[in-house]
Amino acid sequence: MKIGLRLFLGFFLITGLAAFFVMRVFVNEVKPGVRQAMESTLVDTANVLAVMAADDLAAGRINGGTFSRDMEAAAEREVDAHIWQIPKKRVDYRVSITDAHGVVVFDSRGRDLGRDNSQWNDVYRTLRGEYGARSSPESPQDEVHTVMHVAAPIYAPGMTPKKLIGVLTLSQPNRTFEPFIAASQQSILRRGGWLIGLSALIGLLMTWWLSRGIGRLNRYAQAVSAGQPVAPPKPRRDEIGDLGRALETMRRKLEGKDYVEQYVQSLTHEMKSPLAGIRGAAELLQEPLPEAERQRFARNILDQQQRLTLTIDKLLALAEVEQHGWLQTRERVVLAEVFAQAAEAVGTRLRAAEVALDIDVAEGLAAQGDGFLLRQALSNLLDNAIAFSPRGGRIGLSAVADGDQVKISVRDGGPGVPDYALERVFERFYSLAAPATGQRGTGLGLPFVREVVRLHGGRVSLGNGEGGAVAVVVLPRV
């Protein structure tokens, strides 16, 4: 399982469990919370009604007095209320009054008159000066729906100390506020669902953000281990960014160490032959020699010095290119302009070798990359083509679009590349003798071209075509 999926599942599991238990607590607390609020309201109402009923109860007219008429009028009222979008059409209160012995003397529903309620918890506790309340089934056969009863003492008006003359019990079925409980629970569940969904989205975004950084580091490490050109991950101000910078620093140090060792060995090997030639010519010049011989050995020393200088210059140029793990400059490069600049750079050598250059490139055809490096690479390919072309020959430099790529070709009129050398022409310091002069190059031009093309994410090849060698460079097209 990928680390991104693990992070997401872990985050979602923690958030989901937390939200589940929190919602469960809230949902379970809604019902008792509403009942407690209702009980508090019933207590207030029962005490207000107890004061209102005191005069009629003390005067013995509780069933025909003002209190009774008011209760009857309240029961007949039509209520048109919408509480939290839940309609309420009538008054659900039921009022019953018992005397000081617990016998029912008034009932707003006209029931249970004369019944002894002294053993009911609401009446029993109130008659003893305590708070009385109970919850009982609406009917003996119904164990699901219950009624909440709250009692308040009725005292004889105007008497000190207070004299208890009865108990008023206010009742309300619990089912009357069950819609409010259900609505609250649904609201909590709905909002909780949004909370879980939002948490999952945040977790997904966070996981994607972390996984993207880790994925970039992984791709970078894989590309470096495979020797591919790749830029370091984009800077980040966190531990992943620190790790990316540490990996890039480590790569540079390791590559720099290997690079120096390799180049010291290569440079030492290539300098032995010119230095040996210079030493031999210098030793001979110390002896008495004819003027012609002396001039020949002096020219030999100059030629070897130029070869050393050229080798060092090209080696430095190659080293600079190879040290770049990625392309430092990336822009739109118009190939017609680069071709013209490369042709101008080798113009002197073309005239000296009496070789013509034919350029064929469409206007506006462009590649993505570094114009300076591409011009240097083309100059190296043209140098090779000039060295291996006969006098009076022609060199072709062309470019064509091939889908999302550009194919650049450099053709010469020479003998072509021997089969045994086709696999080695891009090796550092490997070179073939030019047909006209028999001299070998530095063997660094084609490796330079290969590195430049590598930085551009393209490919290069050298083979034989009709009438000579053909170098093909494929680059991304703009």
Stockholm file with secondary structure:
# STOCKHOLM 1.0

chainA/1-478         MKIGLRLFLGFFLITGLAAFFVMRVFVNEVKPGVRQAMESTLVDTANVLAVMAADDLAAGRINGGTFSRDMEAAAEREVDAHIWQIPKKRVDYRVSITDAHGVVVFDSRGRDLGRDNSQWNDVYRTLRGEYGARSSPESPQDEVHTVMHVAAPIYAPGMTPKKLIGVLTLSQPNRTFEPFIAASQQSILRRGGWLIGLSALIGLLMTWWLSRGIGRLNRYAQAVSAGQPVAPPKPRRDEIGDLGRALETMRRKLEGKDYVEQYVQSLTHEMKSPLAGIRGAAELLQEPLPEAERQRFARNILDQQQRLTLTIDKLLALAEVEQHGWLQTRERVVLAEVFAQAAEAVGTRLRAAEVALDIDVAEGLAAQGDGFLLRQALSNLLDNAIAFSPRGGRIGLSAVADGDQVKISVRDGGPGVPDYALERVFERFYSLAAPATGQRGTGLGLPFVREVVRLHGGRVSLGNGEGGAVAVVVLPRV
#=GR chainA/1-478 SS CCHHHHHHHHHHHHHHHHHHHHHHHHHHHHHHHHHHHHHHHHHHHHHHHHHHHHHHHHHTCTTTSHHHHHHHHHHHCCCCEEETTEEECSCCCEEEEEETTSBEEEETTSCCTTCBCTTSHHHHHHHTTSCCEEEEEEETTEEEEEEEEEEEEEECTTCSSCCEEEEEEEEEEGGGSHHHHHHHHHHHHHHHHHHHHHHHHHHHHHHHHHHHHHHHHHHHHHHHHTTCCCCCCCCCSSHHHHHHHHHHHHHHHHHHHHHHHHHHHHHHHHHHHHHHHHHHHHHHHTSCCCHHHHHHHHHHHHHHHHHHHHHHHHHHHHHHHHTCSSCSCCEEEEHHHHHHHHHHHTHHHHHHHTCEEEEEECTTCEEEECHHHHHHHHHHHHHHHHHTSCTTCEEEEEEEEETTEEEEEEECCSCCCCGGGTTTTTSTTCCCBCTTTCCBCCSCHHHHHHHHHHHTTCEEEEEEETTEEEEEEEEEBC
#=GC SS_cons         CCHHHHHHHHHHHHHHHHHHHHHHHHHHHHHHHHHHHHHHHHHHHHHHHHHHHHHHHHHTCTTTSHHHHHHHHHHHCCCCEEETTEEECSCCCEEEEEETTSBEEEETTSCCTTCBCTTSHHHHHHHTTSCCEEEEEEETTEEEEEEEEEEEEEECTTCSSCCEEEEEEEEEEGGGSHHHHHHHHHHHHHHHHHHHHHHHHHHHHHHHHHHHHHHHHHHHHHHHHTTCCCCCCCCCSSHHHHHHHHHHHHHHHHHHHHHHHHHHHHHHHHHHHHHHHHHHHHHHHTSCCCHHHHHHHHHHHHHHHHHHHHHHHHHHHHHHHHTCSSCSCCEEEEHHHHHHHHHHHTHHHHHHHTCEEEEEECTTCEEEECHHHHHHHHHHHHHHHHHTSCTTCEEEEEEEEETTEEEEEEECCSCCCCGGGTTTTTSTTCCCBCTTTCCBCCSCHHHHHHHHHHHTTCEEEEEEETTEEEEEEEEEBC
//
